[in-house]
């Protein structure tokens, strides 16, 4: 009986949220109305497959997060994430699917504790209170995904949802750039030749847009590399071309460097380095052989100090000197920046009220040396949390893909504030889920592609054979 009523309570709450959205008259009211109408069906699937409904929809829509605003400061993915947290937790309690947390989990818990503790000495408590709910919500979803064991097939579907969502966002961005170029050349020039995705009054930041492609890019790359089927390689290559085209038209220097770092990591660690070198050479030649806004932005970086980032960081360093041990409180970088702005000479001024545009500078100023150590420890412990997956394991290639994405996203975080972004915590959660799936698993064997679009994993068609083998 407990397996039934616990999830039911959660989905009554989901229904209340959707009804509230409808009544509030938000721009997504019609969508909420459809969700309410389908609530019994969604509840049925969530009772049995919460990683698919609603969490897979959260993953699918994440690349469009910024343009799915429901109200001020809230997006549709936020509510789906809350529903996912409750549904997976209640399902895990009913099925008793929890596992022992990893060291990475405890480092994250210490980081959240330190963020909460920094409220006691926050330079501006209001700023801290505005951002701390975002961190808590993201961490709670990460906690549930870290301790509730996911089924093999559901995990495959989640990876597919990530790639499909990213491909849709990439194709949409390329189309928008083409239409933007043809319709309004002046607007394109005003935006430094960069693609900007608008839906209604909402806009996706080009940097965040391209950074969200990194994890799906690594996954799709591994599907194509490990497949023995030519048609799979061709389809994967076409998908990668669309993703790279989207990053190209976004003209995000950080995303280009992050993608390059991920590819280099795979070349060093993967057994597919020859294929990677051959394929990576093509876009590299195209990028540097053609004149584009991306090349112009790289060329202009020295003159402008990285679009003012060097000036922003110099102010951050000055602020850090005054709050080096415990920091100024989570979410307080802008306040400290404005305080010390006039104390630092800047050849290329970044102006007032600027974000840090750098993970290390942001965390050092807000959380001090202690917080910086916790953030770096938590981030890079993701490179070691899957060390139990050996080269003879069928999941080993995925381990390398996630490690490459972890390294690449860190490179991206050196030029944009990514710690509080959903895309960053999606990567951490995906790594944690693979751990829940593989920790303690028996008879690790590398598998060749067979089913699920032949992208590299055995599924239910091989289960009878596996069971017979284990018997």
C-alpha positions in Angstrom: 0.0 0.0 0.0 2.9 2.4 0.8 4.1 2.1 -2.8 0.8 3.6 -3.9 -0.1 6.4 -1.5 3.4 7.9 -1.2 3.7 8.7 -5.0 0.0 9.8 -5.0 0.8 12.5 -2.5 3.5 13.8 -4.8 1.4 13.9 -7.9 -1.4 15.7 -6.1 1.2 18.4 -5.5 2.1 18.3 -9.2 -1.5 18.8 -10.1 -1.8 21.7 -7.8 1.3 23.3 -9.4 -0.1 22.9 -12.9 -3.5 24.2 -11.9 -1.9 27.2 -10.2 0.0 28.0 -13.5 -3.3 27.8 -15.4 -5.2 30.0 -13.0 -2.4 32.6 -12.8 -2.8 33.3 -16.5 0.9 32.9 -17.4 2.0 32.6 -21.0 2.4 28.9 -20.5 -1.2 28.6 -19.3 -2.3 26.5 -22.2 0.6 24.1 -21.7 -0.3 23.8 -18.0 -3.9 23.1 -19.0 -2.8 20.2 -21.2 -0.7 18.9 -18.3 -3.6 19.0 -16.0 -5.8 17.2 -18.5 -3.1 14.5 -18.9 -2.4 14.3 -15.2 -3.9 10.8 -14.7 -1.7 9.4 -17.5 1.4 11.2 -16.4 0.8 10.1 -12.8 0.5 6.4 -13.9 3.8 6.6 -15.7 5.5 8.5 -12.9 4.4 5.9 -10.4 6.2 3.2 -12.4 8.8 5.2 -14.5 9.6 8.5 -12.7 13.0 8.8 -14.5 11.0 9.0 -17.8 8.0 11.0 -16.5 8.7 13.7 -15.5 12.5 13.7 -15.3 13.2 12.9 -19.0 11.1 15.9 -20.0 13.2 18.1 -17.7 16.3 16.8 -19.5 14.7 17.3 -22.9 13.7 20.9 -22.3 16.8 22.0 -20.5 18.5 23.6 -23.6 15.5 25.9 -23.9 15.4 26.7 -20.2 15.8 30.5 -20.5 12.9 30.9 -22.9 10.5 28.8 -20.9 9.7 31.5 -18.4 6.5 31.0 -16.4 6.9 34.0 -14.1 9.6 36.3 -12.9 12.6 34.2 -11.9 10.9 30.8 -12.6 10.9 28.6 -15.7 8.9 25.6 -16.7 11.9 23.3 -16.2 12.1 24.5 -12.6 8.6 23.1 -11.9 9.4 19.9 -13.8 12.6 19.6 -11.7 10.6 19.9 -8.5 8.1 17.3 -9.7 11.0 15.0 -10.7 12.6 15.4 -7.2 9.4 14.3 -5.5 8.4 11.6 -7.9 11.9 9.9 -7.9 12.2 10.2 -4.1 8.8 8.6 -3.5 9.4 5.9 -6.0 12.7 5.1 -4.5 11.2 4.9 -1.0 8.5 2.6 -2.3 10.9 0.3 -4.2 13.7 0.6 -1.7 16.2 1.5 -4.4 18.6 3.7 -2.5 22.3 3.1 -2.4 25.2 4.4 -0.3 26.3 8.0 -1.3 29.7 8.6 -2.8 32.5 10.9 -1.6 31.4 13.3 -4.3 28.0 13.4 -2.7 29.4 14.4 0.7 31.7 17.0 -0.8 28.6 18.5 -2.4 26.8 18.4 0.9 29.7 20.2 2.6 29.6 22.8 -0.1 25.9 23.4 0.4 26.4 23.7 4.1 29.1 26.3 3.6 26.9 28.3 1.3 24.1 28.3 3.9 26.6 29.2 6.6 27.9 32.2 4.6 24.5 33.8 5.1 25.6 34.6 8.6 28.3 37.1 7.4 26.8 38.0 4.0 27.8 41.4 2.7 24.2 41.8 1.4 21.8 39.3 2.9 19.1 40.0 0.4 21.3 39.0 -2.5 22.2 35.7 -0.7 18.6 34.9 0.0 17.8 35.5 -3.7 20.2 32.8 -4.9 20.4 30.2 -2.2 17.0 28.6 -3.1 18.3 28.0 -6.6 21.4 26.1 -5.2 19.2 24.2 -2.7 16.8 23.1 -5.4 19.5 21.9 -7.8 21.3 20.1 -5.0 18.2 18.3 -3.8 17.5 17.0 -7.3 21.2 15.9 -7.4 20.8 14.2 -4.0 17.9 12.1 -5.1 19.5 11.1 -8.4 22.7 10.2 -6.5 21.1 7.8 -4.0 18.1 6.3 -6.0 19.3 3.5 -8.4 18.1 4.1 -12.0 17.1 1.2 -14.3 19.4 0.5 -17.2 16.8 1.1 -19.9 15.6 4.3 -18.2 19.1 5.6 -18.2 19.5 5.0 -21.9 16.3 6.9 -22.5 17.6 9.8 -20.4 20.8 9.9 -22.6 18.6 9.9 -25.7 16.5 12.7 -24.3 19.6 14.8 -23.7 20.8 14.3 -27.2 17.4 14.9 -28.8 16.8 18.1 -26.8 20.3 19.4 -27.8 19.8 18.6 -31.4 16.5 20.4 -31.5 18.0 23.4 -29.8 21.0 23.3 -32.1 18.9 23.1 -35.3 16.6 25.9 -34.0 19.6 28.1 -33.3 21.1 27.6 -36.8 17.8 28.4 -38.4 17.3 31.5 -36.3 20.8 32.7 -37.2 20.1 32.2 -40.9 16.8 34.0 -40.7 18.4 36.8 -38.6 21.2 37.2 -41.2 18.7 37.5 -44.0 16.1 39.7 -42.3 18.1 42.2 -40.3 21.7 42.7 -41.0 21.9 45.7 -38.8 20.6 43.8 -35.8 23.1 41.0 -36.4 25.9 43.6 -36.6 24.7 45.2 -33.3 25.0 41.7 -31.7 28.6 41.4 -32.9 27.5 38.8 -35.5 26.3 36.4 -32.9 23.1 34.3 -33.0 20.6 35.2 -30.3 17.6 32.9 -29.7 14.4 34.9 -28.9 11.0 33.4 -28.0 8.6 36.1 -27.1 10.2 38.4 -24.6 12.7 35.8 -23.4 16.3 35.3 -24.7 18.8 32.5 -24.4 22.3 33.8 -23.6 24.6 32.6 -26.5 27.2 31.4 -24.0 24.8 29.3 -21.9 23.1 28.0 -25.1 26.3 26.7 -26.5 27.6 25.3 -23.1 24.4 23.3 -22.8 25.4 21.4 -26.0 28.7 20.1 -24.5 27.4 17.0 -22.6 25.1 15.8 -25.4 28.0 16.4 -27.8 30.2 14.1 -25.9 27.5 11.4 -25.6 26.7 11.5 -29.3 30.4 11.4 -30.2 30.8 8.2 -28.2 27.8 6.7 -29.8 29.3 7.3 -33.2 32.8 6.2 -32.3 31.9 2.9 -30.6 29.3 1.8 -33.2 30.3 -0.8 -35.9 27.6 0.3 -38.2 28.4 2.8 -40.9 24.9 4.3 -41.0 25.1 5.0 -37.2 28.4 6.7 -37.7 26.9 8.8 -40.5 23.9 9.8 -38.4 26.0 10.6 -35.4 28.4 12.7 -37.6 25.5 14.6 -39.0 24.2 15.3 -35.5 27.6 16.5 -34.4 27.8 18.8 -37.4 24.5 20.4 -36.4 25.7 20.9 -32.8 29.1 22.4 -33.9 27.2 24.7 -36.3 25.1 25.9 -33.4 28.2 26.6 -31.3 29.8 28.3 -34.3 27.0 30.7 -34.9 26.7 31.5 -31.2 30.3 32.7 -31.5 31.0 31.7 -27.9 34.8 31.6 -27.3 34.4 29.7 -24.1 32.2 27.0 -25.7 34.7 26.5 -28.5 37.6 26.1 -26.0 35.4 23.8 -23.8 34.6 21.6 -26.8 38.3 21.5 -27.8 39.3 20.6 -24.3 36.7 17.7 -24.2 37.9 16.4 -27.6 41.6 16.5 -26.5 40.7 14.6 -23.3 39.0 11.9 -25.4 41.9 11.8 -27.8 44.3 11.2 -24.8 42.1 8.7 -22.9 39.9 7.0 -25.5 40.8 4.0 -27.7 39.2 5.9 -30.6 41.9 8.5 -30.9 42.5 7.9 -34.6 38.8 8.4 -35.5 38.7 11.5 -33.3 41.8 13.0 -34.9 40.4 12.4 -38.4 37.0 13.9 -37.6 38.2 16.8 -35.4 40.5 18.0 -38.2 37.6 18.9 -40.5 35.8 21.5 -38.3 39.1 22.8 -37.1 40.2 23.6 -40.7 36.8 25.1 -41.5 36.8 27.4 -38.5 40.3 28.8 -39.0 40.2 28.8 -42.8 37.1 31.1 -43.0 36.5 34.6 -41.8 33.6 34.7 -39.3 32.4 36.6 -36.2 33.9 33.8 -34.1 37.4 34.5 -35.5 36.8 38.2 -35.1 35.9 37.7 -31.4 39.1 35.7 -30.7 41.1 38.4 -32.5 39.4 41.2 -30.6 39.9 39.5 -27.2 43.3 41.1 -26.5 42.1 44.6 -27.4 39.0 44.5 -25.3 40.4 42.4 -22.4 38.2 39.5 -23.2 35.1 41.7 -23.6 36.0 43.4 -20.3 36.6 40.2 -18.4 40.2 41.0 -17.4 38.9 44.2 -15.8 36.1 42.3 -14.0 38.6 39.8 -12.7 41.0 42.5 -11.5 38.2 44.0 -9.4 37.4 40.5 -8.1 41.0 39.9 -7.0 40.9 43.2 -5.1 37.7 42.2 -3.4 39.1 38.7 -2.6 42.0 40.3 -0.6 39.5 41.7 1.8 37.4 38.5 2.2 39.9 35.8 1.5 39.1 33.3 4.1 35.3 32.9 4.4 34.2 35.1 1.5 31.5 37.8 1.4 28.5 35.5 1.2 27.0 33.4 -1.6 25.5 35.5 -4.4 27.4 38.7 -3.3 29.9 39.1 -6.1 28.1 42.0 -7.9 27.8 43.9 -4.6 31.6 43.5 -3.9 32.4 44.3 -7.5 30.6 47.6 -7.2 32.2 48.4 -3.9 35.8 47.9 -5.2 35.2 49.0 -8.8 36.7 52.5 -8.4 39.7 51.2 -6.5 41.2 49.3 -9.4 42.7 50.8 -12.6 41.2 49.2 -15.7 42.5 49.8 -19.2 39.2 48.4 -20.6 36.4 49.1 -18.2 33.7 46.4 -17.8 31.3 48.9 -16.2 29.2 48.6 -13.0 27.2 45.7 -11.7 29.0 42.9 -13.6 28.9 39.1 -12.8 32.3 37.4 -12.3 32.4 35.5 -15.6 34.8 33.1 -13.9 34.1 30.2 -11.6 37.3 30.6 -9.5 37.0 34.4 -9.1 33.3 34.2 -8.2 33.6 31.4 -5.7 36.8 32.9 -4.1 35.0 36.3 -3.5 31.7 34.8 -2.3 32.9 31.8 -0.4 36.6 32.4 0.3 39.4 29.9 0.2 37.3 27.3 2.1 34.5 27.5 -0.4 36.8 27.5 -3.4 38.5 24.3 -2.1 35.0 22.7 -1.7 33.9 23.7 -5.2 37.0 22.4 -6.9 37.0 19.2 -4.8 33.3 18.6 -5.7 33.8 19.4 -9.4 36.8 17.3 -10.0 35.7 14.4 -7.8 33.3 13.6 -10.6 36.4 12.5 -12.5 37.0 9.8 -9.9 33.5 8.7 -8.8 33.4 6.3 -11.8 36.8 4.8 -11.4 35.2 1.4 -10.6 34.2 1.3 -14.3 37.2 -0.5 -15.9 38.2 -0.6 -19.6 36.5 -4.0 -20.0 33.2 -2.7 -18.8 30.5 -1.8 -21.3 30.0 1.6 -19.7 33.7 2.6 -19.9 33.3 4.7 -23.0 30.5 6.6 -21.3 32.7 7.2 -18.3 35.2 8.8 -20.6 32.5 10.9 -22.3 31.3 12.2 -19.0 34.8 12.9 -17.8 35.5 14.8 -21.0 32.4 16.9 -20.5 33.4 17.6 -16.9 36.8 18.9 -18.0 35.3 20.8 -20.9 32.6 22.4 -18.8 35.2 23.6 -16.3 37.1 25.3 -19.1 33.8 27.0 -20.1 33.3 28.0 -16.4 36.5 30.1 -16.6 34.7 32.6 -18.8 31.0 32.4 -17.5 29.3 31.9 -14.2 28.1 28.3 -14.5 27.9 27.0 -10.9 24.2 27.9 -10.5 23.2 26.8 -14.0 21.0 23.7 -14.4 23.2 22.4 -17.2 26.1 22.1 -14.8 24.1 20.1 -12.3 22.7 17.9 -15.1 26.3 16.8 -15.8 26.9 16.1 -12.1 23.6 14.2 -11.8 24.3 12.2 -15.0 27.6 11.0 -13.6 26.0 10.2 -10.2 23.3 8.2 -12.0 25.8 6.1 -13.9 27.4 5.3 -10.5 24.1 4.2 -9.1 23.6 1.9 -12.1 27.1 0.4 -12.1 28.2 0.3 -8.5 28.3 -3.3 -7.3 27.3 -4.6 -10.7 28.4 -8.1 -11.5 30.3 -9.4 -14.5 31.3 -6.2 -16.3 31.6 -7.0 -20.0 32.1 -4.6 -22.9 29.1 -4.9 -25.2 28.9 -4.2 -28.9 25.9 -2.2 -30.3 22.7 -4.3 -30.8 19.6 -2.3 -30.0 18.2 1.1 -29.1 19.1 2.6 -32.5 22.4 0.5 -32.1 24.1 3.3 -30.2 26.2 1.2 -28.0 24.3 -0.5 -25.2 22.5 -3.8 -24.8 18.9 -3.7 -23.7 16.1 -6.1 -23.0 16.8 -8.2 -26.1 20.0 -9.4 -24.4 18.7 -9.9 -20.9 17.7 -13.5 -21.3 21.1 -14.4 -22.6 22.7 -12.6 -19.7 20.5 -14.3 -17.2 21.3 -17.7 -18.6 25.0 -16.8 -18.5 24.9 -15.8 -14.9 22.9 -18.9 -14.0 
